[in-house]
Amino acid sequence: MAALRQLKRSAACAALDAMMPAWIVLSAVPGLKAEGDGMEELATEKEAEESHRQDSVNLLTFILLLTLTILTIWLFKHRRVRFLHETGLAMIYGLLVGVILRYGIPATSYHNKTPPSCSLKEGPVSTLLLNVSGKFYEYTLKGEINSREIHNVEQNDMLRKVTFDPEVFFNILLPPIIFHAGYSLKKRHFFRNLGSIITYAFLGTAISCFVIGNLMYGVVKLMQVAGQLTDKFYYTDCLFFGAIISATDPVTVLAIFNELHADGDLYALLFGESVMNDAVAIVLSSSIVAYQPSGANTHMFDASAFFKSVGIFLGIFSGSFVMGAATGVVTALVTKFTKLHCFPLLETALFFLMSWSTFLLAEACGFTGVVAVLFCGITQAHYTYNNLSEESTKRTKQLFEVLHFLAENFIFSYMGLALFTFQNHIFSPLFIFGAFIAIFIGRAFNIYPLSFLLNLGRRHKIKGNFQHMMMFAGLRGAMAFALAIRDTATYARQMMFTTTLLIVFFTVWVFGGGTTPMLSWLHIRVGVDPDQDQQPCGDNFQVLQGDGTAADGQSKTKQESAWLFRLWYTFDHNYLKPILTHSGPPLTSTLPSCCGPLANCLTSPQAYENQEQLRDHDCDLMRNDGDMTFTFGDTAITANGASGGGGDGAGGSGWSVNGKKQGSTSEEALEHDLDSREQELLSHGTRLVFPIEDHI
């Protein structure tokens, strides 16, 4: 047996010296007969059984971590402890287990001899095939082992097994997290701030990427001068780091916002930015990797390569968007024109598989699955949800909520574990300190200048305390970690991964734990009912319907919606919703008469039967008809909506104060009436009463 092992080592070294590509076939001495074949087979079976047992222990470790996290979360919620979120807890437990695995288990060794040395002209091959007396043995490259721990083979193998393949994060753990973000989107507040969200997510992420990248390039140059840089670190590497670290994940802050019922618009700005920002960051990082200048200077600026990367960014993002939306549309059509709602289990299973396959389909086609599954979730919530049975609507929401919770906490537990089990960390104090400074500066360049520009065109301004909270809430999380761990082959990528891990720890623990005091310090409203948080004129007015009853949170005026969104809403409500769902007006009433047969074919029978009780939740985004009354104490100002032919004439509308017709439909007229009536009441010593309290 010993002679056979020595022969394998010698043959392997000879083959590696020759550097035959990919697959290497070696022949042993024909006359040598391997003794103890039965013993070798038995040893192989025992090794496979031991490997299976070790894998089970590793998975059991993570399950126990999640179980312990859930129990601690319950304890924290029971005691109303908010200084530490569940993700921070998962990271702490992961750290403790990582310390035990790294330092608590004795490093026994069965490999005490000096390993054979081979001089290679190029990098090591990934697969080695040995032919020993007609039997073929395949060896695969597991990775580099630290020279200081060359004899701790068993411990290295154990630590390597608890280090998951990065593709596990992208193909299994990320899809439910991203899909849940799109599927659970609160559309009213999201679309009310859509322009600002897109500006922060696209332009803001690009600004943050380039600010951080350029600052880190200066840090790298300083490290080079100080002699702390031991390998290559290019400008494109700095930009790549800027892209992955610009992916924000304020899950801790948003969870506290949701628990305290913080201001709906601030929640929408933070949530929408983080969701879109993740998609932009991953496409931006892919575009930077694709940046390949022609000529010898492959890491210098090249205009043609730059514009090519911009084209790749736009192509990948738009292609992923179309693919995600198309999958959602297909699912909506299938659930509409079949009887799947009679079998809720099959309906839920199809919904789940179609949603998950969107991610894999986009990745297989060369697009980005994160973008595709995000817009698939938004499309499914907007269209497919209306076709599902009542049981399936509950099942799908609960299913993806549970998957999102488990996947997210698994990733944060693994982050804590990886700090001690990852074997190629590169801790550079100067790089780490520079990265912390750079992300704060990059976040400031993202939030404050863009908020100033957005406020020039917004009627409801993004207030200073909102901007400070958005600056504070720029936590890093699962997406930054997943992007960093996906490639750790080079010196620069290993340093980025280590730094990203420490940044995630710091922001989740410090900023996440300081969210509640920061809300109080910045005087941001909490205890707000999202269904009543309308504020038509920037204050809390009680909104009444024409019959004198309070509105149910769906009193947005038409003027408050952007004109572009109003066009989209009209097209969607009149055409897309009736085609893809059982909601919306019948197509026979919206399409031209020449399209009658097509309209009859595409319109669902439910559209005729339940035309007045349709589940169209977008009516809260914009109100086109009905009367609204804003009350000031004992004074009522009524808005008569344009309802087709009522009132003083067809399409006639106007405002009335205490029953007196004012005859203007513009928003300025409303404000003038409110201001004049307020001054009149104040001049007579009457106090204005705002029935809805402002909880701060």
Phi and psi in degrees as a GROMACS rama.xvg file:
@    title "Ramachandran Plot"
@    xaxis  label "Phi"
@    yaxis  label "Psi"
@TYPE xy
-63.1179  -40.8889  ALA-2
-63.9886  -36.9331  ALA-3
-65.9176  -42.849  LEU-4
-62.1347  -42.5958  ARG-5
-64.0074  -36.7503  GLN-6
-63.6921  -41.6943  LEU-7
-62.6663  -42.1196  LYS-8
-63.8757  -44.3866  ARG-9
-64.6455  -42.6505  SER-10
-64.482  -40.4491  ALA-11
-63.023  -42.9762  ALA-12
-64.546  -41  CYS-13
-62.2918  -39.8945  ALA-14
-67.9318  -42.5683  ALA-15
-66.1501  -34.8755  LEU-16
-62.9271  -37.6513  ASP-17
-73.6855  -20.5062  ALA-18
54.2555  54.2828  MET-19
-73.7356  139.546  MET-20
-71.0964  146.325  PRO-21
52.9205  -77.9568  ALA-22
-106.108  130.863  TRP-23
-122.85  124.561  ILE-24
-111.958  123.576  VAL-25
-120.286  144.473  LEU-26
-113.366  131.981  SER-27
-82.7365  175.409  ALA-28
-63.8107  124.11  VAL-29
-58.0764  -33.326  PRO-30
-77.6102  -10.511  GLY-31
-82.1112  122.907  LEU-32
-104.257  120.035  LYS-33
-68.1402  121.894  ALA-34
-90.4643  151.395  GLU-35
70.3938  42.7328  GLY-36
-61.1531  -38.7104  ASP-37
-63.0521  -38.4584  GLY-38
-65.9587  -37.6054  MET-39
-64.9031  -42.5865  GLU-40
-63.0686  -39.9767  GLU-41
-64.5708  -40.3955  LEU-42
-64.8859  -37.0987  ALA-43
-65.3469  -41.9101  THR-44
-63.4093  -42.6404  GLU-45
-63.9416  -38.538  LYS-46
-65.1626  -40.592  GLU-47
-65.421  -39.7987  ALA-48
-65.4757  -40.6717  GLU-49
-65.9852  -38.8457  GLU-50
-63.7693  -41.382  SER-51
-62.5159  -42.4923  HIS-52
-63.7668  -39.9079  ARG-53
-65.7414  -40.102  GLN-54
-63.5083  -39.2228  ASP-55
-64.3529  -40.4478  SER-56
-63.6426  -40.1882  VAL-57
-62.5152  -47.0091  ASN-58
-65.8903  -37.9476  LEU-59
-62.2053  -35.6358  LEU-60
-60.4924  -44.848  THR-61
-69.3443  -36.2792  PHE-62
-65.3898  -41.6273  ILE-63
-64.6391  -36.0577  LEU-64
-61.1427  -46.2459  LEU-65
-64.7004  -39.5823  LEU-66
-62.2008  -45.2588  THR-67
-63.9624  -37.7484  LEU-68
-63.0725  -44.2994  THR-69
-62.3064  -43.9679  ILE-70
-64.4396  -38.4563  LEU-71
-70.0978  -36.0207  THR-72
-60.3471  -43.9443  ILE-73
-59.5647  -42.6235  TRP-74
-63.0691  -41.7988  LEU-75
-66.2554  -41.6317  PHE-76
-67.9495  -36.5001  LYS-77
-64.9379  -38.0877  HIS-78
-90.7609  -0.403326  ARG-79
56.7692  47.5375  ARG-80
-92.1551  124.615  VAL-81
-122.312  4.76687  ARG-82
-78.7836  -11.816  PHE-83
-140.908  125.172  LEU-84
-86.0975  166.836  HIS-85
-61.5795  -33.0037  GLU-86
-65.9  -38.1332  THR-87
-64.8358  -38.077  GLY-88
-63.179  -45.2265  LEU-89
-59.6809  -38.9805  ALA-90
-66.1065  -40.3268  MET-91
-63.5556  -45.6833  ILE-92
-63.7565  -38.372  TYR-93
-62.8555  -40.09  GLY-94
-60.654  -44.2195  LEU-95
-62.4266  -44.5616  LEU-96
-66.216  -38.4656  VAL-97
-61.8486  -40.1829  GLY-98
-62.8878  -42.3825  VAL-99
-63.6193  -44.8019  ILE-100
-65.8522  -34.9455  LEU-101
-80.6169  -42.5025  ARG-102
-118.7  -15.1614  TYR-103
-89.536  -19.9893  GLY-104
-97.6068  126.961  ILE-105
-63.5195  140.758  PRO-106
-92.8187  81.9643  ALA-107
-72.421  152.55  THR-108
-133.117  135.51  SER-109
-114.315  4.8625  TYR-110
-120.055  92.9779  HIS-111
-105.778  -6.93949  ASN-112
-91.5007  159.427  LYS-113
-70.6135  127.704  THR-114
-68.8348  150.888  PRO-115
-65.6572  143.605  PRO-116
-101.495  139.378  SER-117
-135.674  133.604  CYS-118
-96.5283  123.798  SER-119
-114.525  138.716  LEU-120
-81.6685  -26.369  LYS-121
-128.341  -175.026  GLU-122
-67.8035  162.741  GLY-123
-67.3457  148.589  PRO-124
-74.7283  155.21  VAL-125
-82.2779  -27.6545  SER-126
-137.753  136.331  THR-127
-124.46  128.235  LEU-128
-116.162  120.487  LEU-129
-110.187  138.099  LEU-130
-111.615  105.813  ASN-131
-116.508  105.283  VAL-132
54.432  43.9564  SER-133
84.9276  -7.32541  GLY-134
-102.338  132.969  LYS-135
-99.4094  132.469  PHE-136
-120.806  128.312  TYR-137
-105.353  130.627  GLU-138
-119.425  133.343  TYR-139
-114.716  151.511  THR-140
-78.132  119.165  LEU-141
-90.2846  -25.6596  LYS-142
136.023  173.06  GLY-143
-78.8894  140.532  GLU-144
-107.437  136.158  ILE-145
-60.1414  132.016  ASN-146
-62.0083  -27.0127  SER-147
-74.4796  -16.8805  ARG-148
-120.701  33.2323  GLU-149
-66.4826  -25.5751  ILE-150
-91.8546  -10.8544  HIS-151
-88.7865  60.4394  ASN-152
-64.6983  -42.6801  VAL-153
-64.1031  -43.1608  GLU-154
-66.9875  -40.3865  GLN-155
-59.8746  -41.6755  ASN-156
-66.3252  -37.8415  ASP-157
-66.9247  -44.9441  MET-158
-65.307  -34.0401  LEU-159
-68.8011  -33.4038  ARG-160
-71.0758  -31.9325  LYS-161
-83.4655  0.164208  VAL-162
-95.5767  107.465  THR-163
-74.9431  154.038  PHE-164
-63.8668  130.895  ASP-165
-56.0722  -26.7859  PRO-166
-66.5002  -22.4985  GLU-167
-61.6985  -40.0304  VAL-168
-65.883  -43.4735  PHE-169
-76.009  -38.4512  PHE-170
-92.9999  -19.8114  ASN-171
-118.154  -46.2025  ILE-172
-88.7346  -36.9951  LEU-173
-72.2802  -40.3552  LEU-174
-53.5175  -48.2309  PRO-175
-66.038  -30.4315  PRO-176
-66.5568  -48.2246  ILE-177
-71.19  -41.0929  ILE-178
-62.7385  -42.0199  PHE-179
-62.2831  -35.0513  HIS-180
-61.5509  -41.4135  ALA-181
-76.7933  -35.816  GLY-182
-74.2174  -28.994  TYR-183
-99.3099  15.4221  SER-184
-63.3548  132.502  LEU-185
-85.0076  99.4634  LYS-186
-65.7109  -34.5335  LYS-187
-61.0149  -55.0481  ARG-188
-69.7009  -33.2631  HIS-189
-64.2805  -50.9323  PHE-190
-73.6411  -24.0132  PHE-191
-66.9425  -25.328  ARG-192
-118.61  25.4814  ASN-193
-60.8677  -43.3253  LEU-194
-60.7561  -43.8735  GLY-195
-66.8132  -40.1651  SER-196
-62.9159  -45.0482  ILE-197
-64.0023  -38.9473  ILE-198
-63.418  -47.8651  THR-199
-62.6669  -42.5147  TYR-200
-71.8452  -43.7671  ALA-201
-87.6303  -64.4169  PHE-202
-67.2591  -41.7994  LEU-203
-63.9585  -42.3155  GLY-204
-65.9288  -39.4643  THR-205
-63.9142  -43.3389  ALA-206
-61.8524  -46.9464  ILE-207
-60.2408  -41.6993  SER-208
-60.0524  -48.6163  CYS-209
-73.9706  -34.2628  PHE-210
-64.6519  -49.0914  VAL-211
-64.2597  -43.1102  ILE-212
-60.1391  -44.3632  GLY-213
-70.6158  -38.8126  ASN-214
-64.4487  -40.96  LEU-215
-69.9805  -28.528  MET-216
-65.6475  -37.2925  TYR-217
-64.233  -39.3785  GLY-218
-63.7944  -41.0341  VAL-219
-63.2542  -41.9116  VAL-220
-62.8388  -39.0455  LYS-221
-65.0887  -39.9344  LEU-222
-64.0941  -36.2062  MET-223
-65.4416  -41.4002  GLN-224
-66.5076  -38.7028  VAL-225
-78.9947  -4.46699  ALA-226
76.9841  21.8372  GLY-227
-98.2903  2.48707  GLN-228
-106.198  115.896  LEU-229
-101.794  -3.43686  THR-230
-151.037  -176.834  ASP-231
-73.9915  141.271  LYS-232
-148.09  102.828  PHE-233
-91.8147  169.41  TYR-234
-63.419  -37.3779  TYR-235
-65.305  -31.1921  THR-236
-64.2642  -39.5212  ASP-237
-65.2715  -41.3301  CYS-238
-65.1456  -38.4154  LEU-239
-62.3453  -41.9918  PHE-240
-63.0609  -40.0559  PHE-241
-61.3625  -35.4489  GLY-242
-70.7946  -46.5445  ALA-243
-73.1359  -32.5381  ILE-244
-83.1824  -8.37242  ILE-245
-82.6377  -7.47059  SER-246
-76.4326  105.997  ALA-247
-86.2497  153.226  THR-248
-148.904  73.555  ASP-249
-79.7634  49.8392  PRO-250
-62.1881  -36.7627  VAL-251
-64.9712  -47.6116  THR-252
-63.3133  -44.3526  VAL-253
-66.3156  -35.5837  LEU-254
-63.5321  -40.9972  ALA-255
-68.9432  -39.7998  ILE-256
-57.4572  -45.2431  PHE-257
-66.4861  -38.3716  ASN-258
-69.7602  -38.1912  GLU-259
-90.0609  -4.90823  LEU-260
56.8553  57.5797  HIS-261
-72.5483  174.256  ALA-262
-51.1908  130.131  ASP-263
-64.8338  -38.7073  GLY-264
-68.3524  -39.7686  ASP-265
-64.8023  -41.5968  LEU-266
-60.5099  -43.6306  TYR-267
-65.1306  -40.7044  ALA-268
-62.5036  -46.4723  LEU-269
-69.0287  -46.3481  LEU-270
-66.1465  -47.1463  PHE-271
-62.8194  -41.528  GLY-272
-63.7427  -43.8486  GLU-273
-65.8261  -38.659  SER-274
-66.7226  -51.4036  VAL-275
-69.3771  -33.8279  MET-276
-64.514  -38.1483  ASN-277
-60.426  -43.9517  ASP-278
-63.804  -42.9979  ALA-279
-66.4214  -41.077  VAL-280
-62.8629  -41.6962  ALA-281
-70.5711  -37.0079  ILE-282
-70.5367  -38.3951  VAL-283
-64.0442  -42.429  LEU-284
-64.4198  -38.0131  SER-285
-64.7946  -37.3178  SER-286
-67.8149  -37.0479  SER-287
-67.8246  -39.2727  ILE-288
-63.6987  -35.1765  VAL-289
-76.8623  -6.35945  ALA-290
-71.227  107.532  TYR-291
-131.67  91.91  GLN-292
-64.7092  150.104  PRO-293
-82.2256  156.874  SER-294
95.5321  -168.539  GLY-295
-76.6182  -35.5993  ALA-296
-83.3727  82.0181  ASN-297
-77.2266  -7.33262  THR-298
-119.579  15.3013  HIS-299
-99.2008  166.537  MET-300
-71.6162  135.277  PHE-301
-139.308  122.36  ASP-302
-61.5303  -44.3897  ALA-303
-64.1008  -40.1703  SER-304
-67.4259  -34.2012  ALA-305
-64.537  -49.343  PHE-306
-67.5541  -29.026  PHE-307
-65.4853  -40.65  LYS-308
-65.4436  -38.1278  SER-309
-62.7067  -42.5305  VAL-310
-63.4087  -38.8989  GLY-311
-63.3594  -42.0267  ILE-312
-58.8786  -50.3542  PHE-313
-64.8756  -40.6444  LEU-314
-65.6848  -45.135  GLY-315
-65.4952  -44.3735  ILE-316
-65.8006  -48.1243  PHE-317
-66.1867  -40.0161  SER-318
-64.3572  -40.778  GLY-319
-65.927  -40.1613  SER-320
-61.057  -47.0764  PHE-321
-63.5059  -41.2297  VAL-322
-65.8059  -42.3046  MET-323
-65.4561  -44.513  GLY-324
-65.5043  -38.8578  ALA-325
-64.5084  -39.8706  ALA-326
-63.7878  -40.6446  THR-327
-62.9367  -39.5039  GLY-328
-65.414  -43.0799  VAL-329
-61.3712  -43.387  VAL-330
-62.7135  -39.6772  THR-331
-62.9501  -42.8972  ALA-332
-65.722  -41.157  LEU-333
-63.4972  -44.9407  VAL-334
-71.7113  -22.194  THR-335
-80.6947  -44.745  LYS-336
-97.597  14.0741  PHE-337
-122.953  173.68  THR-338
-100.574  31.2825  LYS-339
-63.0368  -25.0227  LEU-340
-65.443  -15.4707  HIS-341
-76.6425  -14.9019  CYS-342
-127.075  82.8534  PHE-343
-56.3896  -33.7568  PRO-344
-64.8868  -46.0801  LEU-345
-64.7545  -39.1272  LEU-346
-62.7934  -45.3712  GLU-347
-65.8727  -40.8994  THR-348
-63.0796  -43.5867  ALA-349
-63.6346  -43.5221  LEU-350
-58.7839  -44.642  PHE-351
-63.7732  -47.408  PHE-352
-67.7349  -41.4541  LEU-353
-64.1769  -38.4023  MET-354
-68.0983  -44.9236  SER-355
-70.3793  -37.4056  TRP-356
-65.0435  -21.6112  SER-357
-59.3393  -43.0946  THR-358
-62.1058  -50.1398  PHE-359
-67.2152  -36.7052  LEU-360
-64.2274  -43.9143  LEU-361
-63.7302  -43.1378  ALA-362
-64.6086  -39.6215  GLU-363
-66.5601  -29.3064  ALA-364
-89.7545  3.80269  CYS-365
88.5087  8.33707  GLY-366
-96.2732  -167.003  PHE-367
-108.806  119.325  THR-368
-66.2396  -30.1158  GLY-369
-61.9559  -46.2959  VAL-370
-65.2168  -44.0514  VAL-371
-62.6271  -47.2442  ALA-372
-71.8456  -27.9414  VAL-373
-63.4189  -51.5196  LEU-374
-73.9352  -23.7348  PHE-375
-64.6862  -42.4228  CYS-376
-62.4672  -42.4538  GLY-377
-63.9584  -42.4205  ILE-378
-67.101  -41.0118  THR-379
-62.6663  -41.2362  GLN-380
-67.1497  -32.5665  ALA-381
-81.8511  -35.3194  HIS-382
-114.781  -61.5335  TYR-383
-60.1459  -35.7189  THR-384
-55.6296  -33.3103  TYR-385
-71.5515  -18.1064  ASN-386
-95.454  -13.1875  ASN-387
-75.9787  152.673  LEU-388
-68.8826  164.052  SER-389
-60.9083  -37.2923  GLU-390
-68.4841  -39.5063  GLU-391
-70.4511  -33.3984  SER-392
-61.9105  -40.6124  THR-393
-69.599  -41.2632  LYS-394
-64.0687  -46.2306  ARG-395
-65.3689  -41.764  THR-396
-63.2309  -45.4596  LYS-397
-69.7285  -37.3644  GLN-398
-61.2462  -51.8907  LEU-399
-73.4776  -24.8141  PHE-400
-67.8062  -41.9504  GLU-401
-67.6733  -44.8311  VAL-402
-61.5503  -40.8197  LEU-403
-61.8747  -45.0834  HIS-404
-62.5578  -48.2365  PHE-405
-67.5315  -43.8694  LEU-406
-64.443  -42.561  ALA-407
-65.5074  -45.398  GLU-408
-69.9894  -30.9824  ASN-409
-62.2218  -44.9345  PHE-410
-63.2369  -43.4304  ILE-411
-69.039  -33.5865  PHE-412
-64.1292  -42.0606  SER-413
-66.4492  -31.377  TYR-414
-59.056  -46.911  MET-415
-62.5055  -39.2847  GLY-416
-66.0247  -40.4045  LEU-417
-67.2059  -22.6282  ALA-418
-61.8103  -26.8798  LEU-419
-112.008  -23.8198  PHE-420
-92.6125  -23.0308  THR-421
-69.2603  128.497  PHE-422
-94.1101  -3.20303  GLN-423
-124.606  39.1864  ASN-424
-66.1533  143.616  HIS-425
-127.106  104.697  ILE-426
-92.7627  114.234  PHE-427
-120.546  105.241  SER-428
-56.2243  -39.5149  PRO-429
-67.0205  -42.2293  LEU-430
-66.1413  -41.9355  PHE-431
-64.6356  -46.1537  ILE-432
-63.396  -43.2057  PHE-433
-62.76  -35.2644  GLY-434
-66.6363  -40.7653  ALA-435
-61.8354  -44.8253  PHE-436
-63.7034  -42.5538  ILE-437
-64.9898  -39.9623  ALA-438
-69.9775  -31.7258  ILE-439
-69.9046  -42.0645  PHE-440
-66.2558  -42.7292  ILE-441
-62.4967  -39.6064  GLY-442
-65.4768  -39.9052  ARG-443
-64.151  -41.5677  ALA-444
-67.6359  -23.0843  PHE-445
-77.1705  -50.8163  ASN-446
-79.5183  -56.9313  ILE-447
-69.4789  -49.0856  TYR-448
-63.1002  -41.5771  PRO-449
-68.2891  -35.1191  LEU-450
-64.2363  -39.147  SER-451
-61.8944  -45.3835  PHE-452
-67.3011  -39.9463  LEU-453
-65.8015  -37.5938  LEU-454
-65.4724  -20.7881  ASN-455
-65.7824  -27.3836  LEU-456
-113.064  -2.68232  GLY-457
-94.1897  137.044  ARG-458
-75.7832  -42.3924  ARG-459
-97.0081  104.899  HIS-460
-69.7918  152.229  LYS-461
-82.8666  105.047  ILE-462
-67.8263  162.183  LYS-463
-59.4423  -39.739  GLY-464
-68.7314  -30.9542  ASN-465
-64.1464  -43.7664  PHE-466
-62.9152  -42.2449  GLN-467
-63.6602  -38.8774  HIS-468
-68.1083  -38.2868  MET-469
-66.0643  -36.943  MET-470
-63.7252  -43.7028  MET-471
-68.822  -33.0417  PHE-472
-87.5169  13.7458  ALA-473
-79.8497  58.0421  GLY-474
-72.6349  155.045  LEU-475
-107.124  148.255  ARG-476
-153.6  -131.534  GLY-477
-62.303  -42.0127  ALA-478
-67.4155  -44.5698  MET-479
-60.4998  -41.9391  ALA-480
-64.7618  -45.3264  PHE-481
-63.9288  -39.0043  ALA-482
-68.5042  -35.5984  LEU-483
-73.2731  -37.3004  ALA-484
-81.9397  -10.9668  ILE-485
-65.4678  -28.8727  ARG-486
-142.207  107.601  ASP-487
-125.806  35.693  THR-488
-81.6414  -29.5365  ALA-489
-105.343  167.369  THR-490
-59.6549  -44.1758  TYR-491
-65.0802  -42.9256  ALA-492
-68.1401  -34.8541  ARG-493
-66.4185  -39.1966  GLN-494
-67.3147  -39.0889  MET-495
-62.3111  -42.8668  MET-496
-62.5294  -46.4608  PHE-497
-60.8097  -44.7477  THR-498
-65.906  -41.9467  THR-499
-60.4886  -41.1489  THR-500
-60.2954  -45.3329  LEU-501
-67.8054  -36.2633  LEU-502
-65.4022  -41.1127  ILE-503
-62.2679  -45.3363  VAL-504
-56.3402  -49.6393  PHE-505
-64.6309  -47.6147  PHE-506
-68.3279  -37.7329  THR-507
-68.8099  -44.044  VAL-508
-75.0966  -48.0898  TRP-509
-80.3098  -56.1497  VAL-510
-71.3098  -41.3035  PHE-511
-63.1322  -41.3394  GLY-512
-70.187  -23.575  GLY-513
-94.404  10.5293  GLY-514
-65.4677  -48.4038  THR-515
-61.9994  -47.6707  THR-516
-61.435  -34.8235  PRO-517
-67.6236  -39.0232  MET-518
-58.8672  -43.1471  LEU-519
-68.2771  -41.4142  SER-520
-67.0265  -35.8381  TRP-521
-88.3316  0.556197  LEU-522
56.7679  48.7844  HIS-523
-94.4806  135.119  ILE-524
-61.9185  137.749  ARG-525
-129.977  170.086  VAL-526
70.4767  28.2045  GLY-527
-92.3718  130.732  VAL-528
-79.1828  115.127  ASP-529
-62.3066  -24.3816  PRO-530
-80.3351  -13.0939  ASP-531
-115.701  1.84193  GLN-532
-85.1281  71.7128  ASP-533
-97.2817  -49.7194  GLN-534
49.7823  65.3783  GLN-535
-63.2906  -26.5513  PRO-536
-125.495  25.2946  CYS-537
89.578  -1.25682  GLY-538
-127.308  178.623  ASP-539
-96.1861  92.2787  ASN-540
-104.326  142.344  PHE-541
-73.6408  128.803  GLN-542
-105.418  125.351  VAL-543
-114.705  147.073  LEU-544
-78.6654  174.429  GLN-545
-63.5342  -24.5884  GLY-546
-88.9466  7.41433  ASP-547
90.1369  -2.63044  GLY-548
-90.2698  153.957  THR-549
-70.1752  142.019  ALA-550
-71.3082  155.21  ALA-551
-98.1728  37.3782  ASP-552
86.3802  13.5721  GLY-553
-121.905  51.3286  GLN-554
-117.007  33.9631  SER-555
-70.9646  132.99  LYS-556
-82.1398  157.681  THR-557
-64.8364  -32.7524  LYS-558
-66.7781  -22.3203  GLN-559
-80.3997  -11.9364  GLU-560
-92.9575  139.825  SER-561
-62.6466  147.128  ALA-562
-61.883  -35.6901  TRP-563
-66.1649  -40.0694  LEU-564
-69.4097  -33.324  PHE-565
-62.9909  -39.5768  ARG-566
-63.1064  -45.4857  LEU-567
-63.7501  -41.849  TRP-568
-61.8251  -43.0304  TYR-569
-62.3903  -45.3416  THR-570
-65.0417  -43.4398  PHE-571
-65.9814  -45.1333  ASP-572
-67.5761  -36.6908  HIS-573
-87.2308  -24.707  ASN-574
-125.538  -55.884  TYR-575
-68.4798  -47.4274  LEU-576
-59.0578  -46.0845  LYS-577
-63.9805  -31.3211  PRO-578
-74.4427  -42.3989  ILE-579
-95.1794  -16.7194  LEU-580
-136.53  -178.665  THR-581
-88.9509  4.67912  HIS-582
-100.018  173.745  SER-583
85.4271  166.468  GLY-584
-69.5104  151.424  PRO-585
-57.3959  141.045  PRO-586
-63.4428  -23.4875  LEU-587
-64.581  -21.263  THR-588
-97.1975  -9.52425  SER-589
-113.378  -31.8738  THR-590
-83.6671  156.138  LEU-591
-59.9252  157.436  PRO-592
-62.4366  -27.6137  SER-593
-67.8837  -18.2296  CYS-594
-97.558  21.9164  CYS-595
-55.7975  -50.316  GLY-596
-59.8651  -42.3232  PRO-597
-64.6579  -40.2929  LEU-598
-63.3512  -42.0018  ALA-599
-64.7869  -34.3593  ASN-600
-70.9873  -38.8494  CYS-601
-89.3282  -18.6279  LEU-602
-82.6497  129.535  THR-603
-77.314  147.631  SER-604
-58.4074  -30.889  PRO-605
-63.2143  -26.6427  GLN-606
-65.2715  -28.8396  ALA-607
-84.489  -39.3145  TYR-608
-73.6905  -38.2836  GLU-609
-118.204  40.2655  ASN-610
-62.6782  -28.5332  GLN-611
-91.3874  -14.5883  GLU-612
-121.814  45.2608  GLN-613
-77.783  148.426  LEU-614
-89.1823  62.0767  ARG-615
-102.13  98.9282  ASP-616
-82.0286  1.63654  HIS-617
-85.2588  -4.31303  ASP-618
-66.5328  -15.5512  CYS-619
-81.8997  -6.1969  ASP-620
-80.279  -26.0594  LEU-621
-161.83  134.829  MET-622
-114.439  126.387  ARG-623
-110.333  -17.7182  ASN-624
-141.092  176.397  ASP-625
87.1607  165.03  GLY-626
-100.866  143.054  ASP-627
-124.268  143.125  MET-628
-128.543  122.152  THR-629
-97.7465  123.858  PHE-630
-105.262  133.309  THR-631
-114.609  96.0466  PHE-632
59.4989  -112.677  GLY-633
-97.8629  9.69932  ASP-634
-109.423  134.459  THR-635
-121.001  132.295  ALA-636
-115.363  119.735  ILE-637
-107.676  135.362  THR-638
-105.852  119.967  ALA-639
-90.5802  113.056  ASN-640
-72.4548  157.893  GLY-641
-79.6167  105.174  ALA-642
-117.523  39.871  SER-643
86.4171  -39.4449  GLY-644
-171.664  9.87787  GLY-645
-89.805  -174.873  GLY-646
76.0723  -136.512  GLY-647
-84.5236  -4.40261  ASP-648
168.942  179.165  GLY-649
-63.8427  124.461  ALA-650
71.693  6.67069  GLY-651
-70.5523  145.049  GLY-652
-156.809  167.516  SER-653
174.893  -176.638  GLY-654
-113.475  145.058  TRP-655
-131.846  137.308  SER-656
-110.286  116.559  VAL-657
53.1793  39.3638  ASN-658
88.1214  -4.71708  GLY-659
-94.1194  129.046  LYS-660
-69.3944  132.745  LYS-661
-108.03  -20.4864  GLN-662
72.8944  18.7625  GLY-663
-128.114  141.3  SER-664
-109.447  -3.63229  THR-665
-76.5557  156.029  SER-666
-66.0455  -33.4861  GLU-667
-64.7976  -35.4314  GLU-668
-65.5941  -40.7026  ALA-669
-60.283  -47.2639  LEU-670
-62.7502  -37.5626  GLU-671
-64.154  -42.0965  HIS-672
-64.2627  -42.7589  ASP-673
-63.5114  -45.59  LEU-674
-65.3042  -43.6826  ASP-675
-66.1812  -39.4398  SER-676
-68.7935  -34.6293  ARG-677
-64.2797  -43.7814  GLU-678
-64.5839  -38.2321  GLN-679
-63.7721  -43.5575  GLU-680
-66.2759  -40.9114  LEU-681
-66.3199  -35.7478  LEU-682
-67.1013  -25.1556  SER-683
-95.6728  10.1485  HIS-684
75.8413  20.8846  GLY-685
-92.0234  134.948  THR-686
-92.2275  134.874  ARG-687
-74.0851  137.757  LEU-688
-115.873  124.735  VAL-689
-106.946  104.205  PHE-690
-61.2975  -30.0123  PRO-691
-88.8125  125.089  ILE-692
-79.4323  151.074  GLU-693
-103.199  102.274  ASP-694
-84.5471  119.856  HIS-695
